[in-house]
């Protein structure tokens, strides 16, 4: 157990993102968003490989058979297996000049998928239902980012990075609707911007800080209970993995000025604080 983060893959990602533990393979997957590159790491052997898809990928979820459901540029959604790429949505007319950003599956297999702000309009949050239909839920967002669910399954967390806020909504598992938006955490000036997040078995929130050199852990009431320093400025996301889900994997971004963002910026980091996470829900998008 070590609370000090260490580099496990020196991958020099421009924008490392969306780390996810693959319990079937016992390997970790993550992205370099603008490169359209899927990375894979096997902690048992130390082996790393990657797969280039030719266009930006903002996020992904996992299907029940272990395939990855990719959320890409132009609003495209595709299912990736190591030797195939199958289209679910070719493009969204309102997102042809944009891309998806962070995504998360819910307990029923739907996917909440956010987009970026463009010069023409703000970001949005959509919900992809299991039949392949997609519904816009929110508009007027700065940067759609990290999401999660409370342990009782009654609330939904959602991050707007440019607003410096993590919001909480009431969540209806039967319909997928989210209502009653309010602030869960407002990040103070000078402490970075909230980015990706995950939830642990105790119901606490772990939030990555872009431009913040660290990770914050919040109690279910929104109070900050721990801070973990990182050697990279832009900490983009994190997830729990390993056999007992106590391994924390953290993505970072070298971005456009790697010399200013930390010597190991863009690397995949690991730490273990003795806290157990929970597996992510799988998406169940029927093809």
C-alpha positions as CSV (number, residue, x, y, z in Angstrom):
1,X,0.0,0.0,0.0
2,X,1.4,3.4,-1.0
3,X,-0.3,6.8,-1.1
4,X,2.5,8.2,-3.2
5,X,1.7,8.0,-6.9
6,X,4.2,6.2,-9.1
7,X,4.5,6.1,-12.9
8,X,3.5,2.7,-14.3
9,X,3.3,3.6,-18.0
10,X,5.3,6.5,-19.4
11,X,3.0,7.0,-22.4
12,X,3.3,10.8,-22.9
13,X,-0.4,11.2,-23.6
14,X,-1.5,14.6,-24.9
15,X,-4.7,14.0,-23.0
16,X,-4.8,10.8,-21.1
17,X,-8.4,10.0,-20.0
18,X,-11.1,7.4,-19.1
19,X,-9.1,4.8,-17.2
20,X,-11.2,1.7,-16.7
21,X,-10.4,-1.7,-15.2
22,X,-11.4,-4.7,-17.4
23,X,-12.3,-7.4,-14.9
24,X,-12.5,-10.1,-17.5
25,X,-9.0,-9.5,-18.8
26,X,-7.6,-8.1,-15.5
27,X,-6.1,-5.3,-17.5
28,X,-6.5,-1.5,-17.5
29,X,-7.7,0.5,-20.6
30,X,-7.5,4.2,-21.1
31,X,-7.3,6.8,-23.9
32,X,-5.3,9.5,-25.4
33,X,-8.2,11.6,-26.6
34,X,-6.9,13.7,-29.6
35,X,-4.7,10.8,-30.8
36,X,-7.7,8.5,-31.0
37,X,-5.5,5.9,-29.2
38,X,-6.7,3.2,-26.9
39,X,-4.1,2.1,-24.4
40,X,-4.0,-1.2,-22.5
41,X,-1.8,-2.2,-19.5
42,X,-1.4,-5.6,-17.9
43,X,-0.2,-5.1,-14.3
44,X,0.7,-8.8,-13.9
45,X,3.3,-8.6,-16.7
46,X,3.9,-4.9,-17.1
47,X,3.1,-5.3,-20.8
48,X,1.5,-2.3,-22.6
49,X,0.0,-2.0,-26.1
50,X,-2.1,0.5,-27.9
51,X,-4.6,0.7,-30.8
52,X,-5.1,3.7,-33.0
53,X,-8.6,4.4,-34.3
54,X,-7.9,7.4,-36.6
55,X,-10.1,10.1,-34.9
56,X,-10.6,11.5,-31.4
57,X,-12.2,9.3,-28.8
58,X,-13.7,11.2,-25.8
59,X,-14.7,8.2,-23.6
60,X,-15.8,4.6,-23.5
61,X,-17.8,2.1,-21.5
62,X,-17.6,-1.7,-21.4
63,X,-20.2,-4.0,-22.9
64,X,-21.2,-7.3,-21.2
65,X,-19.0,-9.3,-23.5
66,X,-16.0,-7.2,-22.7
67,X,-16.1,-5.1,-25.9
68,X,-15.6,-1.3,-25.6
69,X,-18.3,1.1,-26.6
70,X,-16.5,4.2,-27.9
71,X,-17.8,7.7,-27.9
72,X,-16.0,9.7,-30.6
73,X,-15.7,12.8,-32.8
74,X,-18.8,13.9,-34.7
75,X,-21.0,12.3,-32.1
76,X,-20.2,8.8,-33.4
77,X,-20.6,5.8,-31.2
78,X,-18.9,2.5,-32.1
79,X,-18.2,-0.9,-30.6
80,X,-14.5,-1.8,-30.6
81,X,-13.1,-5.3,-30.4
82,X,-9.4,-5.8,-31.0
83,X,-10.0,-6.6,-34.7
84,X,-13.3,-5.0,-35.5
85,X,-15.1,-1.6,-35.2
86,X,-18.9,-1.7,-35.5
87,X,-21.0,1.5,-35.8
88,X,-23.9,2.2,-33.5
89,X,-24.4,5.9,-34.4
90,X,-22.5,7.2,-37.5
91,X,-22.8,10.9,-36.3
92,X,-25.1,13.3,-34.5
93,X,-26.1,16.3,-36.8
94,X,-25.6,18.7,-33.9
95,X,-22.2,17.4,-33.0
96,X,-20.4,17.0,-36.4
97,X,-18.0,19.8,-35.4
98,X,-17.5,18.5,-31.9
99,X,-16.7,15.3,-29.9
100,X,-17.9,13.4,-26.9
101,X,-16.0,13.8,-23.7
102,X,-16.6,11.9,-20.4
103,X,-19.1,9.0,-20.3
104,X,-20.6,6.6,-17.8
105,X,-22.9,3.6,-17.9
106,X,-25.8,3.4,-15.4
107,X,-27.1,0.3,-13.6
108,X,-29.5,-0.4,-16.4
109,X,-26.9,-0.2,-19.1
110,X,-27.7,3.2,-20.5
111,X,-24.8,5.6,-21.1
112,X,-24.7,9.3,-20.0
113,X,-22.4,11.0,-22.5
114,X,-21.2,14.6,-22.5
115,X,-19.7,16.8,-25.2
116,X,-17.3,19.7,-25.4
117,X,-18.1,23.4,-25.8
118,X,-17.5,24.7,-29.4
119,X,-17.2,28.3,-30.6
120,X,-20.8,28.0,-31.8
121,X,-22.5,26.7,-28.6
122,X,-22.0,25.3,-25.1
123,X,-21.6,21.6,-24.2
124,X,-24.4,19.2,-23.7
125,X,-25.2,16.0,-21.8
126,X,-27.0,13.1,-23.7
127,X,-28.3,9.8,-22.6
128,X,-27.8,6.8,-24.9
129,X,-30.5,4.2,-24.2
130,X,-30.1,0.5,-24.7
131,X,-32.1,0.5,-27.9
132,X,-29.6,2.9,-29.5
133,X,-31.8,6.0,-29.2
134,X,-30.2,9.1,-27.8
135,X,-31.8,12.0,-25.8
136,X,-30.4,15.4,-24.9
137,X,-30.6,16.0,-21.1
138,X,-28.7,19.2,-20.5
139,X,-27.5,22.2,-22.5
140,X,-25.5,25.3,-21.6
141,X,-22.6,23.3,-20.1
142,X,-19.0,24.6,-20.0
143,X,-17.2,21.3,-20.3
144,X,-19.1,18.1,-19.7
145,X,-16.9,15.9,-17.5
146,X,-16.7,13.3,-14.7
147,X,-19.9,11.4,-13.6
148,X,-20.9,8.8,-11.0
149,X,-23.7,7.4,-8.9
150,X,-24.3,7.4,-5.1
151,X,-24.0,4.0,-3.5
152,X,-27.8,3.8,-3.0
153,X,-28.4,4.4,-6.6
154,X,-30.7,7.4,-6.0
155,X,-28.4,10.3,-7.1
156,X,-26.2,11.1,-10.0
157,X,-23.0,13.2,-10.0
158,X,-22.0,15.3,-12.9
159,X,-19.1,17.7,-13.4
160,X,-18.9,20.9,-15.3
161,X,-15.2,21.7,-15.4
162,X,-15.6,25.3,-16.6
163,X,-18.1,26.1,-13.9
164,X,-15.7,24.6,-11.3
165,X,-18.6,22.5,-10.0
166,X,-19.6,18.9,-9.4
167,X,-23.4,18.8,-9.3
168,X,-25.8,16.2,-7.9
169,X,-29.1,15.2,-9.3
170,X,-31.9,13.0,-8.3
171,X,-31.8,9.9,-10.5
172,X,-34.6,7.6,-11.5
173,X,-33.3,4.2,-12.3
174,X,-36.5,3.1,-14.0
175,X,-36.5,5.9,-16.6
176,X,-32.9,7.2,-16.6
177,X,-34.2,10.8,-15.9
178,X,-32.2,13.2,-13.8
179,X,-33.8,16.1,-11.9
180,X,-33.4,18.6,-9.1
181,X,-29.9,19.8,-9.9
182,X,-27.9,21.3,-7.1
183,X,-24.2,21.9,-6.2
184,X,-22.3,19.0,-4.5
185,X,-18.8,20.7,-4.6
186,X,-17.7,24.1,-5.7
187,X,-13.9,24.1,-6.3
188,X,-12.2,27.2,-4.9
189,X,-10.2,29.5,-7.1
190,X,-6.5,28.5,-7.4
191,X,-7.1,24.8,-6.7
192,X,-7.5,23.6,-10.3
193,X,-10.6,22.6,-12.1
194,X,-12.7,19.4,-11.4
195,X,-12.3,16.8,-14.1
196,X,-12.9,13.0,-14.0
197,X,-14.2,11.2,-10.9
198,X,-15.0,7.9,-9.3
199,X,-16.9,6.6,-6.3
200,X,-15.5,4.2,-3.6
201,X,-17.2,1.5,-1.6
202,X,-17.8,4.0,1.3
203,X,-19.7,6.4,-1.0
204,X,-16.9,8.9,-1.1
205,X,-16.0,10.8,-4.3
206,X,-12.5,10.9,-5.7
207,X,-12.1,13.9,-8.1
208,X,-9.2,14.6,-10.4
209,X,-8.0,18.2,-10.7
210,X,-7.0,19.6,-14.0
211,X,-4.4,22.4,-13.5
212,X,-4.4,21.4,-9.8
213,X,-1.6,18.9,-9.3
214,X,-3.7,16.6,-7.3
215,X,-6.8,14.5,-6.4
216,X,-9.4,15.3,-3.8
217,X,-11.5,12.8,-1.8
218,X,-14.9,14.0,-0.7
219,X,-17.3,12.6,1.9
220,X,-20.9,11.9,0.8
221,X,-21.9,15.3,2.3
222,X,-19.4,17.1,0.0
223,X,-16.8,17.9,2.6
224,X,-13.1,17.4,1.5
225,X,-11.6,14.7,3.7
226,X,-8.3,14.0,1.9
227,X,-5.9,15.4,-0.7
228,X,-3.2,13.6,-2.7
229,X,-0.5,15.5,-4.4
230,X,0.4,14.5,-8.0
231,X,3.6,15.4,-9.9
232,X,1.6,16.3,-13.0
233,X,-0.3,19.6,-13.3
234,X,-3.2,18.2,-15.4
235,X,-4.8,15.2,-13.6
236,X,-7.6,14.1,-15.8
237,X,-9.3,11.1,-14.3
238,X,-8.9,8.0,-12.0
239,X,-10.4,4.6,-11.4
240,X,-10.2,1.7,-9.0
241,X,-9.0,-1.7,-10.2
242,X,-7.1,-4.9,-9.4
243,X,-8.4,-8.1,-7.8
244,X,-9.8,-6.3,-4.7
245,X,-10.3,-2.8,-6.3
246,X,-7.8,-1.1,-4.1
247,X,-5.4,-0.2,-6.9
248,X,-6.0,3.4,-8.1
249,X,-5.0,4.2,-11.7
250,X,-4.7,7.9,-12.6
251,X,-4.5,9.5,-16.1
252,X,-2.7,12.8,-16.8
253,X,-2.2,15.1,-19.7
254,X,1.0,16.5,-21.2
255,X,-1.2,18.8,-23.2
256,X,0.5,21.5,-25.4
257,X,3.1,22.6,-22.9
258,X,4.6,19.4,-21.4
259,X,7.6,21.2,-20.0
260,X,5.3,23.3,-17.8
261,X,3.0,20.4,-16.7
262,X,5.4,18.2,-14.8
263,X,8.2,15.8,-15.8
264,X,5.9,12.8,-16.0
265,X,2.9,14.6,-17.4
266,X,0.9,12.4,-19.8
267,X,1.9,9.2,-17.9
268,X,-0.4,6.6,-16.2
269,X,0.1,6.6,-12.5
270,X,-0.8,4.1,-9.7
271,X,-1.3,4.3,-6.0
272,X,-3.0,2.3,-3.3
273,X,-4.5,4.0,-0.2
274,X,-6.1,0.9,1.2
275,X,-9.6,2.1,0.1
276,X,-11.7,-0.1,-2.0
277,X,-13.5,1.0,-5.1
278,X,-16.5,-0.5,-6.9
279,X,-16.6,-1.9,-10.4
280,X,-18.1,0.4,-13.1
281,X,-21.5,-0.5,-14.6
282,X,-21.5,-2.1,-18.0
283,X,-23.3,-0.6,-21.0
284,X,-25.9,-2.7,-22.7
285,X,-26.3,-1.1,-26.0
286,X,-28.0,-3.5,-28.4
287,X,-26.5,-3.6,-31.9
